[in-house]
């Protein structure tokens, strides 16, 4: 599956965030009824916290897992929480973190 390129989060990139939103709802259809502004904000925050040069091929999945967690933690997402501040989406993000962080890597350098 091809994922859209990350936006710079400027107003000119609204269409790009919309493309991320469309993919997000396709992967996590349980968020189709969530307020669009909440999901857009979660995607924007997840993009900032998931740098492409570190996440590489797992970038989109990391963004979507974190955005799903942040959306579930927003007001109204109580039904999607496991306990306290944990969601199944955070567990997926943690799993992806372990994949991305395994082995020696230097952020910003191209792979050899």
Secondary structure, DSSP 8 states (H G I E B T S, - for coil): ---------SGGGHHHHHHHHHHHHHH-GGGTTS-HHHHHHHHHHHHHTS-HHHHGGGHHHHHHHHHHHHHHHSTT-GGGEEETTEEHHHHHHHHHHHHHHSS---TTS---
